[in-house]
Amino acid sequence: MPERATGTTSRTVAIQGERGSFSHAAVLELLGTDWMPQPHPTFDGAFQAVAGGKAERALIPVENSLAGSIHENYDRLSALPLHIIGETQLRIRQCLIARPGSTLAVIRRVASHPVALAQCRQFFAEHPGVEAIATYDTAGSVMDLLRDGPATQAAIGPALAASLYGGQILLESIEDDPENYTRFLLLARESLPAGAASKTSLVFTTGNVPGALHRELGAFASRGADLAKIESRPLKGRPWEYSFYLDVLGDPSGAVAEAIEELRGVAHEVRILGSYPG
């Protein structure tokens, strides 16, 4: 875990969504209560907050074990001069949250982020009289409900949101699949000092020629370096060309460093996004 800094500004972590969101829960899990979430309505806002110095850190989701990668955030990682300094994996438990005194029998509408609604299809199948309403944020749905929502409406979101805004949890863990995890990356303007890192994330581009990717990945395979993830993204303005994101396990100063040095000799535009505890 990265060192905890002192001072009000240095304890601010930009997140997408409201307080009580899963991103807020991830802040608590990774950094504890000393670091305060700074809510932003969009991912762009959260990225720009740390890039521009309005927040010391940002905690950003990049993939979900069921829904897959959040591709736009991989693109933002490549575009901005930020460094990955940590990560956490949060178990996602969706709760049905209502106004105090409400009951499941009277609920007719349920609001939440589209991804959360999609993760609870079985609930809606079992309650055909309940309408799903898409909103911008899970915790925001709970906040709006408790502010002025009717007793016939509920929201799907984390238990943390119910606790913060005074909601009543009608049902817990209504997600379809219990193996539901989201991976978050902790971002900062400066890189993490060497010493405790066990994972390195990087991005590179490759030419559209036969065998190019095989040669580039071979730099890691020949040294027994474990690739925990590989993700491709199309290059804007360069049809059928791609950038590749890699998560490599191992000591970044050993065989991984040798592999990256070889990669620089055969790939284009290699950039280290960060070495951090994995």
N, C-alpha and C positions, 0 to 999 in steps of 0.2 A: 504494500500500500504506500502511495506517495506521502511525503511528509506533510503534516498539517501546518499550514502557515498561520501567522497571527495577524490580527487587525480585521476590521469589518469587511473591507473590500476583498481581502484574500480568502475570506470564508464564503464567498458567493459563487454558486454553481448554477450556470444557465441551463435550463431545461425547456423542452417543448411541452406545453400543457400547463395546467393549473397546479397549485399545491394540492396534494392528495392523489396525484396521478401515479402511475407505475414508475415514471421517471423519478418522482419525488421519493417513492419507496426504495428505488435503486440507490439514490443518494444516501439515504439512511443506512442501507446495507453496506455500502462501500466506504463511506466517509464518516458515518455517525451523525450526531446532532450538532456538532460544532460548525458544520458547513450548512449554509442556508440556501434553499433553492430559489432561483430567480426565474419566475415563469415567463415564457414567451409563447405567443400564439402559433408561431411557425418554427420549423427547423432552421430556416434561414436566420431568423431573429436570434436563436440560441447560438448558432455558429458565429454570427457577427458580434454578439455580445462579448465573447471571449477574445475573438480576433481583434476587436477594437478596444479592449481594456476595460469594458464595463462590468465584466465578471472575470474572476481569476481562473475559473474552470468551466467546462461544459460537460454534461453527461448525456450522451447521445445513443439511442438505440440503433443498431445496425443490422440485426437479424433476429428472427423469431423461429423457434424450432418447428413450428407448424406452417407459418405463413411465408417463411423464407427471408431473403435479404431485403433490406430497405435500400433500394438501389440509389435513390437520390442522395442518401447520406454518404455512400461511397464516393459519388461524384463530388460532393462538397469536401470530403477529406482530401481529394486530389487537388482541388482548386484553391484551398486556403493554406497559409503557412502555419498550420497547427501541428502539435505533436501528441501522439497517443502516449499516456503515462500510466494507464491502468485500465482494468476492465472488471465487470461483474456479470453474473448470470442470475437473473431474477425469475423465480417461479411465479407464473401468472395465474392468479386465482380470481376469477370473475364473480362478483357478488351482485345480487339483485337488491337494489337499495331504494327505499321509499320514504315518504314523509312519516314522521312518528304517528302511530295510531292507524296507519293504513294496513290493508291486508292484501294477500295475493288474489283473493276472490274479486276485488274491485279494480284491479289493474287492467287497463285497456291499451296503454301505450308505454313503450320502453325505449328510452333514448340512450345512445352511446356512440362512440367512434365506430366507423364501419368495420374495422378489423375486429373489435370486441364483439360486435353483433354477429359477425361471421363465425366467431369462435364458439358461439352459443346457439347454433342452429337447432340442436335437439330440444332446447328449452322452448323455442318458438314452435317447433313441430308438435310438442306436447301441449301447447297453449295456443291453439289456432285463432282464438279471439283477441290475441294481443298483437298490436302493430309495432313493428320495429321502426324507430326514427333515427336516422343518421345525424350525428353532430361532429364537432371538430375535436372533441376530447372526452375521455372517460370521466375524469374528475370534474371537468367543466359541466358535464351533464348532471352530475350530482349536485354541484354548487347551484346551478340554475334551478333545479328541482326544489331544493330546500329554500331557495329565495322566494319563489312565487309560483311553483308548480302545483297542479291540482292533486288531490288524493288518489285520483285514478291513474296517475302517471308514476312510473318508476324509472330508474336508470341502472345501467350495468357499469360497474367500475370496481376499484379496489376497496378493501375494507378501510384503508387509511382515509379515503375520501369520506366515507360514512362517519368515521370518528371525528374528522376535522370540521365537517359541516353539520353534524347533528342528525344524520340520517339513520333510518332503521333498516337493518339488514334482514330481508325476508328470506333469502336463500343464499347459501354460500357454495362456492366452487361449482358454478353452473356451466363452466366451459366443457365442451364436448370431450376433450382429451386431456387427461391429467399431466401428460408429458409436454407441458406448455411452458417454455422458457424464452425469455428475451435477453439477448446479449447487449450490454451497454459498454461504450468506450468512454473513458475519461480523457478529455482533451485540455491542453494548456498551450500557451504561447512558447514555453521553453521545454526542452527535452528533459527526460528524467536522467539524473546522474547514473553512470554505469555502476553495476554491482549486484543489483537484485533482479535483473531482467532475466526472463526465461522464454519470452516470446518476442518475435520481431515481425512487424507488419510493414509491407512495402508495396509500391506500385511501379510498374514498368510498362512500356509500350514495345511492340514488336513489329517487324516488317511482315507484310503479307506475302511471304515466300515459303515454299515447302520446307518443313522440318524446323522452322524458326523456333516455335514454342518448345519442341522436343529438345533442342539444344539448350535453350535457356533453363528449362526445368531440370535438365540433366546436370546442371551445376550443383543442384541440391541433392539429387538422387545419388550421384557418384560419391557423395560424402556422408550418405546416410542421414541427411537432415530431414526431419519429419514435417511435411506440409500439412498443417491443420485445416487450411482452407485455401481455395483458389476461386476467384470471382472475376468474370470478364465484364467489361463495360465498353460500349461503342464509343469511338472517338468522334466528337462533334466536328463536322466539316470534313471528315475523312471516311467516306463510306467503306464499309467492310474491313476497317482497321479497328483494333481494340486495345484497351489498356487492361492489365491483369493485376489483381490484388492478391497478395500472398500473405498468409500467416504462417510463420516458420517457428517451430519449437526448438529450443536449445540455447546454449550460451552464445550471446551475440558476438562475443570476442573470439570464439573458436572456429569450428567448421562452418558455422553459419556466416561468419565474416568472410571466410575464404570463398564460399559459394557466391556471396553477393559481389565480391570483387570480380569473380569470373563472369557473373551476370552482366556487370557493367561493360565488359568487353564485347558482348554479343548482342545485348538488347539496347533499346533506345530509352532515354529519359528515365533512368532508374531513380527513384526517390524513396528514402526510408521514412515511413510515417511515424515510427516509434519503436523502441525496445522497452519492455515493461514486464512486470510480473504476470505470468499467465495462469 
